Amino acid sequence: MRLQDIVVRIQDAIEGKRKWQKKWRAHMARVKALPRDYQIVYKEIQNYLFKVGPVELTCGTGLLSGIIDLFEEGAALGKGALEVTGSDVAAFCDDLIKDSKTYADIYQESVDQEVNKAMKKSYG
């Protein structure tokens, strides 16, 4: 690979990061514009989803932006945050990602593959 190609790749990566940061700042500005109870619930949802790890969270803000859309709509209707999510916020999150692949799923698949590979190697 030529030096010029490497420089272009680095510039592309930096520009991509800048675009993502700009998008994230706009996203967080929307969160800060929500009523306080929605901000609190959003932060807990975000923390929960980052720990549980639906894979698509690494691809942008789509799921999180959808939650903000829902919260903005609820706030506009005068509802409290827990009226929108229900009192079991973790169950609300689980329902949102029930059809999504998580990092736990990927890890589980890799463990299964490694066991199968080792068993074939040991027993032919």
RODO-2510 file (C-alpha; in nm, 4 decimals, decimal comma):
residues 124
     n   res          X          Y          Z
     1     m     0,0000     0,0000     0,0000
     2     r     0,1356     0,3396    -0,0948
     3     l     0,1911     0,6142     0,1595
     4     q    -0,0640     0,8331    -0,0176
     5     d    -0,3291     0,5608     0,0207
     6     i    -0,2530     0,5319     0,3907
     7     v    -0,2832     0,9086     0,4368
     8     v    -0,6192     0,9090     0,2562
     9     r    -0,7477     0,6256     0,4787
    10     i    -0,6398     0,8123     0,7918
    11     q    -0,8092     1,1313     0,6690
    12     d    -1,1272     0,9371     0,5916
    13     a    -1,1251     0,7840     0,9397
    14     i    -1,0792     1,1240     1,1037
    15     e    -1,3568     1,2777     0,8946
    16     g    -1,5883     0,9861     0,9765
    17     k    -1,5170     1,0320     1,3460
    18     r    -1,5915     1,4044     1,3213
    19     k    -1,9234     1,3371     1,1497
    20     w    -2,0154     1,0805     1,4137
    21     q    -1,9202     1,3223     1,6951
    22     k    -2,1333     1,5964     1,5406
    23     k    -2,4263     1,3587     1,5119
    24     w    -2,3774     1,2409     1,8733
    25     r    -2,3657     1,5993     2,0051
    26     a    -2,6926     1,6785     1,8253
    27     h    -2,8409     1,3599     1,9670
    28     m    -2,7407     1,4523     2,3222
    29     a    -2,8752     1,8062     2,2758
    30     r    -3,2143     1,6476     2,2095
    31     v    -3,1820     1,4513     2,5343
    32     k    -3,0962     1,7672     2,7292
    33     a    -3,4038     1,9396     2,5863
    34     l    -3,6320     1,6728     2,7385
    35     p    -3,8024     1,7200     3,0764
    36     r    -3,5873     1,6055     3,3703
    37     d    -3,7732     1,2763     3,4328
    38     y    -3,7219     1,1786     3,0692
    39     q    -3,3505     1,2644     3,0926
    40     i    -3,3128     1,0404     3,3965
    41     v    -3,4934     0,7481     3,2330
    42     y    -3,3062     0,7986     2,9041
    43     k    -2,9693     0,7874     3,0840
    44     e    -3,0627     0,4607     3,2543
    45     i    -3,1880     0,3138     2,9251
    46     q    -2,8666     0,4168     2,7526
    47     n    -2,6545     0,2612     3,0293
    48     y    -2,8609    -0,0573     3,0201
    49     l    -2,8387    -0,0906     2,6433
    50     f    -2,4638    -0,0244     2,6423
    51     k    -2,4188    -0,3040     2,8982
    52     v    -2,6544    -0,5516     2,7310
    53     g    -2,5005    -0,4680     2,3982
    54     p    -2,7328    -0,4865     2,1015
    55     v    -2,4884    -0,4904     1,8114
    56     e    -2,6639    -0,2156     1,6161
    57     l    -2,5761     0,0409     1,8838
    58     t    -2,2263     0,0451     1,7354
    59     c    -2,3700     0,1409     1,3980
    60     g    -2,5071     0,4799     1,4981
    61     t    -2,7803     0,6353     1,7039
    62     g    -3,0845     0,4796     1,5337
    63     l    -3,2320     0,2906     1,8294
    64     l    -3,1472     0,5661     2,0759
    65     s    -3,2886     0,8336     1,8445
    66     g    -3,6085     0,6323     1,8210
    67     i    -3,6325     0,6368     2,1997
    68     i    -3,5875     1,0136     2,2007
    69     d    -3,8602     1,0449     1,9363
    70     l    -4,0915     0,8458     2,1624
    71     f    -3,9955     1,0555     2,4647
    72     e    -4,0450     1,3842     2,2791
    73     e    -4,3889     1,2682     2,1746
    74     g    -4,4764     1,1595     2,5293
    75     a    -4,3559     1,4880     2,6755
    76     a    -4,5561     1,6836     2,4170
    77     l    -4,8665     1,4940     2,5297
    78     g    -4,7924     1,5840     2,8935
    79     k    -4,7093     1,2274     2,9985
    80     g    -4,4395     1,1418     3,2492
    81     a    -4,1460     0,9285     3,1395
    82     l    -4,2648     0,6197     3,3279
    83     e    -4,6083     0,6528     3,1697
    84     v    -4,4313     0,6025     2,8360
    85     t    -4,1934     0,3221     2,9357
    86     g    -4,3876     0,1604     3,2175
    87     s    -4,2403     0,1201     3,5652
    88     d    -4,0105    -0,1677     3,4604
    89     v    -3,7645     0,0219     3,2425
    90     a    -3,5388    -0,2829     3,1951
    91     a    -3,8354    -0,4798     3,0562
    92     f    -3,9075    -0,1864     2,8231
    93     c    -3,5467    -0,2070     2,6985
    94     d    -3,5591    -0,5845     2,6624
    95     d    -3,8729    -0,5530     2,4533
    96     l    -3,7018    -0,2980     2,2273
    97     i    -3,4111    -0,5311     2,1549
    98     k    -3,5851    -0,8688     2,1668
    99     d    -3,5186    -0,9326     1,7965
   100     s    -3,1695    -0,7807     1,7976
   101     k    -2,8432    -0,9676     1,8066
   102     t    -2,6400    -0,8875     2,1183
   103     y    -2,2738    -0,9272     2,1999
   104     a    -2,3763    -1,2021     2,4408
   105     d    -2,5326    -1,3880     2,1456
   106     i    -2,2135    -1,3513     1,9431
   107     y    -2,0006    -1,4711     2,2338
   108     q    -2,2291    -1,7675     2,2938
   109     e    -2,2051    -1,8650     1,9267
   110     s    -1,8256    -1,8420     1,9345
   111     v    -1,8074    -2,0601     2,2459
   112     d    -2,0301    -2,3208     2,0805
   113     q    -1,8132    -2,3152     1,7674
   114     e    -1,4933    -2,3562     1,9695
   115     v    -1,6373    -2,6495     2,1639
   116     n    -1,7540    -2,8183     1,8434
   117     k    -1,4173    -2,7603     1,6790
   118     a    -1,2291    -2,9008     1,9799
   119     m    -1,4585    -3,2044     1,9960
   120     k    -1,4081    -3,2813     1,6250
   121     k    -1,0339    -3,2433     1,6672
   122     s    -1,0269    -3,4723     1,9705
   123     y    -1,2677    -3,7369     1,8442
   124     g    -1,2097    -3,7091     1,4717
***
